[in-house]
Amino acid sequence: MALTYIPLYSTTLGSTSNDITFSNLDQTYTDLICIVTGKGVYTSSTFIALMLRFNGDSGSNYSNQEFYSVDYSSSLATQATTQTAAITWLAGDTAMDNSISSAKFEIHDYAATNKWKSGIGRAASFESDTTNGIDVSHWTWRNTAAITSLTFRNPDSSSGFFVGTIFDIYGIKRA
């Protein structure tokens, strides 16, 4: 079955921003594919968690599990009840000047109203001459509402995403 990505939304940041919201999502697709390319402002780490909130829901309705590897050392992290979905991560501003991350994740059956929503994310990042990382994550939003808005968040509320960070959202229809 051939799947085609239909471009729905795209924005390139012209200024640093902490929250990026896409509202009134087209409900005619089965799945969404989101691609974020850029960097986050987070001075205490070379990586930032790329967080996502659905329909403005700030309740403890999200679960996350991720496997990541940085410089040949791997770890597993699990959060059973959180207020945002930890989708994956991006390079932080302590990374090299020209380094960026690319993160891609799927939101399955986002328009359905009879099931919780879930998805898979993955990212790769080159932080420095000696620090590289990969991340694979799974998340669940424990809500049966159709997803009508997405808010990308940087966990450091005093900063945000760097100028030039690109957010692309595509729709996929099953045959």
MARZANU-215738 format. One record per residue: residue in one letter; x, y, z of N, C-alpha, C in turn. Coordinates in pm, whole numbers. Layout:
// residues N
> a|X|Y|Z|X|Y|Z|X|Y|Z
...
// end
This chain:
// residues 175
> m|84|-117|0|0|0|0|89|123|0
> a|73|207|-98|150|331|-106|85|439|-20
> l|165|503|61|116|612|144|174|742|90
> t|93|844|85|138|973|38|125|1075|151
> y|232|1149|173|229|1256|271|166|1378|203
> i|57|1428|258|-10|1548|208|29|1663|300
> p|102|1764|249|140|1876|335|17|1950|388
> l|9|1965|520|-102|2036|583|-60|2170|642
> y|50|2170|715|96|2290|786|248|2293|784
> s|303|2412|777|448|2429|786|477|2568|839
> t|573|2576|928|617|2707|975|765|2701|1008
> t|834|2809|977|974|2827|1014|980|2945|1109
> l|1036|2924|1226|1037|3029|1328|1124|3147|1286
> g|1065|3266|1294|1137|3390|1268|1190|3453|1395
> s|1143|3399|1511|1191|3444|1642|1181|3327|1738
> t|1255|3334|1847|1250|3229|1947|1110|3220|2005
> s|1060|3098|2022|925|3079|2075|922|2955|2162
> n|848|2959|2271|840|2845|2362|731|2747|2323
> d|615|2796|2282|504|2710|2241|468|2740|2096
> i|452|2634|2017|409|2647|1879|280|2568|1866
> t|168|2634|1833|38|2567|1827|-16|2565|1685
> f|-65|2449|1645|-137|2431|1520|-280|2397|1558
> s|-375|2482|1521|-515|2465|1559|-600|2426|1438
> n|-723|2385|1467|-820|2349|1363|-762|2247|1265
> l|-703|2139|1318|-643|2037|1233|-749|1972|1143
> d|-715|1957|1018|-801|1891|920|-829|1749|969
> q|-954|1711|980|-993|1581|1037|-1018|1474|930
> t|-980|1499|805|-1011|1404|697|-902|1300|675
> y|-795|1303|752|-686|1208|735|-690|1104|847
> t|-619|995|826|-615|889|926|-506|915|1029
> d|-387|948|979|-270|968|1064|-204|1100|1031
> l|-128|1150|1126|-45|1269|1103|102|1229|1115
> i|184|1289|1031|329|1276|1041|382|1416|1070
> c|462|1428|1174|520|1558|1212|672|1548|1202
> i|732|1647|1140|877|1653|1128|922|1788|1182
> v|1015|1783|1277|1070|1904|1336|1221|1902|1313
> t|1272|2008|1254|1415|2018|1227|1463|2148|1290
> g|1556|2138|1382|1605|2259|1446|1672|2233|1578
> k|1654|2329|1668|1728|2331|1793|1642|2398|1900
> g|1661|2357|2024|1589|2419|2134|1681|2498|2224
> v|1628|2598|2288|1704|2679|2385|1691|2611|2520
> y|1800|2556|2569|1801|2487|2699|1944|2482|2745
> t|1983|2572|2830|2124|2593|2861|2187|2487|2951
> s|2106|2400|3013|2166|2303|3105|2189|2166|3041
> s|2167|2152|2911|2186|2023|2847|2210|2041|2698
> t|2277|1941|2637|2293|1945|2492|2169|1893|2421
> f|2074|1835|2495|1949|1785|2438|1830|1847|2511
> i|1720|1867|2441|1594|1906|2506|1488|1804|2469
> a|1395|1781|2557|1280|1696|2523|1184|1777|2439
> l|1138|1718|2330|1036|1781|2247|902|1733|2301
> m|829|1822|2364|702|1789|2427|585|1830|2338
> l|473|1760|2356|355|1788|2276|232|1780|2365
> r|142|1873|2347|15|1876|2420|-97|1874|2316
> f|-199|1791|2340|-311|1778|2247|-432|1853|2298
> n|-496|1929|2212|-619|2002|2244|-606|2088|2370
> g|-485|2133|2400|-464|2216|2518|-474|2141|2649
> d|-478|2009|2647|-495|1927|2768|-369|1931|2853
> s|-377|1994|2969|-263|2001|3061|-281|1907|3181
> g|-379|1817|3172|-399|1718|3279|-294|1608|3271
> s|-291|1523|3371|-194|1412|3376|-248|1294|3296
> n|-264|1314|3166|-327|1215|3079|-233|1157|2975
> y|-103|1172|2995|-5|1127|2897|88|1024|2960
> s|131|928|2879|232|829|2921|340|826|2814
> n|463|805|2855|576|805|2762|672|692|2795
> q|732|638|2693|842|544|2711|940|570|2598
> e|1069|578|2632|1167|604|2528|1294|525|2553
> f|1358|492|2444|1489|429|2445|1582|525|2375
> y|1693|558|2437|1786|650|2374|1930|605|2395
> s|2014|649|2305|2155|615|2311|2235|742|2282
> v|2327|772|2371|2416|886|2354|2558|834|2372
> d|2640|853|2271|2780|811|2277|2797|666|2322
> y|2724|576|2260|2737|431|2281|2685|384|2415
> s|2619|468|2488|2559|431|2616|2408|445|2601
> s|2331|341|2636|2187|348|2615|2110|347|2746
> s|1988|398|2741|1901|405|2858|1756|391|2816
> l|1672|357|2913|1528|347|2893|1463|437|2997
> a|1367|518|2953|1296|607|3045|1146|584|3029
> t|1074|579|3140|929|561|3137|865|663|3230
> q|757|727|3183|677|817|3266|532|774|3250
> a|471|732|3358|335|678|3352|228|786|3347
> t|248|898|3414|147|1003|3420|216|1138|3413
> t|201|1205|3299|263|1336|3283|162|1433|3222
> q|200|1561|3216|110|1665|3164|139|1702|3019
> t|237|1637|2958|264|1652|2815|320|1520|2764
> a|310|1497|2635|370|1379|2575|514|1414|2538
> a|610|1337|2590|750|1355|2553|772|1279|2423
> i|766|1350|2313|769|1287|2181|907|1235|2148
> t|1007|1316|2160|1145|1278|2133|1233|1395|2179
> w|1351|1417|2123|1431|1531|2165|1500|1599|2050
> l|1547|1719|2079|1621|1801|1983|1752|1844|2046
> a|1843|1892|1962|1968|1951|2012|1936|2073|2096
> g|2008|2091|2205|1995|2210|2287|2097|2314|2246
> d|2090|2433|2303|2179|2540|2258|2321|2527|2309
> t|2350|2429|2394|2490|2406|2430|2559|2316|2329
> a|2483|2266|2230|2542|2187|2121|2622|2280|2030
> m|2700|2222|1941|2781|2301|1849|2695|2400|1771
> d|2755|2511|1729|2682|2617|1660|2602|2568|1540
> n|2658|2484|1458|2591|2443|1336|2513|2312|1350
> s|2506|2255|1469|2434|2128|1482|2285|2152|1501
> i|2207|2065|1438|2062|2066|1454|2016|1922|1468
> s|1893|1905|1503|1834|1772|1512|1723|1760|1411
> s|1690|1637|1381|1574|1608|1299|1492|1505|1374
> a|1366|1537|1398|1275|1448|1470|1153|1422|1384
> k|1111|1296|1380|994|1258|1302|906|1171|1390
> f|777|1201|1393|688|1117|1472|551|1108|1408
> e|482|1002|1444|350|971|1389|245|984|1497
> i|129|1031|1459|12|1033|1548|-93|947|1478
> h|-122|832|1536|-211|734|1473|-358|763|1505
> d|-445|749|1406|-590|763|1423|-629|888|1502
> y|-567|1000|1470|-585|1124|1547|-728|1177|1546
> a|-807|1144|1443|-944|1195|1434|-1047|1101|1495
> a|-1003|982|1537|-1096|884|1595|-1150|934|1729
> t|-1273|896|1759|-1336|937|1885|-1372|817|1973
> n|-1316|701|1942|-1348|580|2019|-1224|512|2079
> k|-1110|581|2081|-988|520|2134|-890|626|2182
> w|-801|584|2272|-691|669|2312|-598|687|2193
> k|-524|796|2192|-431|823|2082|-290|779|2122
> s|-213|733|2023|-76|692|2050|10|721|1928
> g|140|711|1947|230|735|1836|372|692|1868
> i|455|700|1764|595|662|1773|679|779|1723
> g|789|808|1793|879|915|1751|1021|865|1740
> r|1100|932|1659|1242|901|1649|1319|1028|1613
> a|1442|1032|1660|1524|1151|1636|1670|1112|1628
> a|1745|1197|1561|1890|1183|1555|1950|1321|1575
> s|2062|1325|1647|2121|1454|1677|2273|1444|1680
> f|2338|1541|1622|2483|1555|1629|2509|1675|1717
> e|2565|1651|1834|2581|1758|1933|2719|1823|1930
> s|2821|1741|1912|2958|1791|1913|3046|1689|1843
> d|3175|1714|1840|3268|1618|1779|3266|1484|1851
> t|3221|1482|1976|3224|1358|2053|3087|1313|2104
> t|2983|1389|2081|2850|1355|2133|2748|1345|2021
> n|2691|1225|2005|2586|1199|1907|2477|1122|1978
> g|2355|1132|1929|2248|1060|1996|2137|1018|1903
> i|2067|911|1942|1945|868|1875|1840|842|1981
> d|1713|851|1942|1603|834|2037|1486|770|1964
> v|1425|672|2029|1301|612|1980|1203|616|2096
> s|1081|666|2070|986|681|2180|846|637|2139
> h|768|603|2239|626|572|2223|552|653|2327
> w|437|706|2292|358|784|2385|211|750|2368
> t|133|777|2471|-12|758|2467|-79|878|2531
> w|-184|926|2469|-270|1029|2528|-398|957|2567
> r|-426|951|2695|-541|876|2745|-668|961|2737
> n|-715|979|2612|-834|1057|2585|-892|1008|2452
> t|-1024|997|2442|-1087|951|2318|-1126|1065|2225
> a|-1104|1188|2264|-1140|1302|2179|-1053|1304|2053
> a|-1110|1349|1943|-1030|1372|1823|-928|1482|1852
> i|-809|1468|1799|-706|1570|1818|-731|1682|1717
> t|-762|1800|1769|-792|1915|1683|-683|2022|1690
> s|-593|2011|1788|-481|2105|1795|-360|2038|1857
> l|-243|2081|1813|-114|2034|1863|-35|2153|1914
> t|22|2142|2033|111|2246|2084|246|2182|2112
> f|348|2223|2037|484|2178|2061|540|2264|2173
> r|608|2199|2268|659|2273|2384|804|2240|2410
> n|875|2339|2461|1010|2321|2512|995|2313|2663
> p|1056|2212|2729|1036|2196|2874|1092|2310|2959
> d|1181|2389|2904|1236|2503|2977|1149|2624|2948
> s|1053|2651|3036|953|2756|3010|1013|2896|2997
> s|1138|2913|3038|1198|3046|3028|1266|3067|2893
> s|1261|2967|2806|1328|2982|2676|1237|2930|2565
> g|1290|2859|2468|1205|2811|2361|1281|2740|2252
> f|1227|2748|2131|1289|2691|2013|1364|2801|1939
> f|1479|2766|1883|1562|2863|1812|1497|2914|1684
> v|1538|3034|1645|1501|3091|1516|1546|2993|1407
> g|1461|2971|1308|1494|2882|1198|1446|2739|1217
> t|1397|2704|1337|1343|2570|1358|1219|2554|1271
> i|1207|2439|1204|1100|2414|1108|1005|2308|1164
> f|875|2335|1157|771|2241|1199|685|2211|1076
> d|682|2084|1035|602|2041|921|504|1933|966
> i|379|1942|921|277|1842|954|215|1794|824
> y|209|1661|811|153|1597|692|37|1507|732
> g|-60|1494|643|-170|1402|663|-149|1278|578
> i|-197|1163|628|-193|1038|554|-333|977|557
> k|-379|932|441|-506|861|433|-477|715|400
> r|-544|627|473|-530|486|439|-611|455|315
> a|-562|361|236|-634|322|114|-759|243|147
// end
